[in-house]
């Protein structure tokens, strides 16, 4: 994307529809747009609340999952969530390693620290039974409630799960528009500081923006 002509070289926006969270779906059709701000403004619904995170050097941002502080990243290439869930209801499935297997759809306590306060999503994420993985073998490619525990990262063997990177994969994208800004791109969604009104500051490590 960084090699595209301006104004399409600053990042991308993925917009996916809401899907059947109880049973999954065979397919889902959405939109991918290049360039942030004016080129992709139509992919953000009018009047929707936008949540903005500046990324750190590892392209991560802070989050709180079930009252545990974690490093979070977005990845549309992951077909499931990767979350540190430490609760009996989230026991793992005996046949699918690391996949949680609650008996019923269960909302996750997920919050994002921002500007001195915690933001809670209006549309909660749900974790469902890992048995839905069987449906993937029967042509059900949209699995919006599948979640697994994080793997140890290089050099972090034995580290507590809360210290490992959590991933908001495709289940987070369904029903939302999600933008990713490249390193050095101007962030048209950030709030200007005093004296910088009208200027979109360049993001040192990139940023993410998504609808609630």
Helices and strands as residue ranges (DSSP letters): E 11-15, E 31-34, G 38-43, E 50-54, E 61-65, E 68-74, E 81-82, G 88-90, E 106-107, E 110-114, E 117-120, E 126-127, G 130-132, H 133-136, E 147-148, G 161-163, E 165-168, H 170-173, E 177-181, E 207-211
